């Protein structure tokens, strides 16, 4: 049985990204969901990562659980196809 977070929602980090830290680099994010790094940067520049990413200086960081929840629920649009 999966653990739940304090708000009652499943802990997606434990379910899908347990080997990764809560704040990911672009490389780690791309590796985790097996997509090109370029796609992550594209989504960021299009504003699709708002709410699940932040900047640390010039570096983009991705909040693992928020990203995975959106990714799994098909919340990102890549061209004509939703992912």
ABEGO torsion letter per residue (X at the ends): XBBBBAAGBBBAAAAAAAABBABBBAAAAAAAAGBBAAAAAAAAAAGAABGABBBBEABBBBBAAAAAAAAAAGABBBEABBX
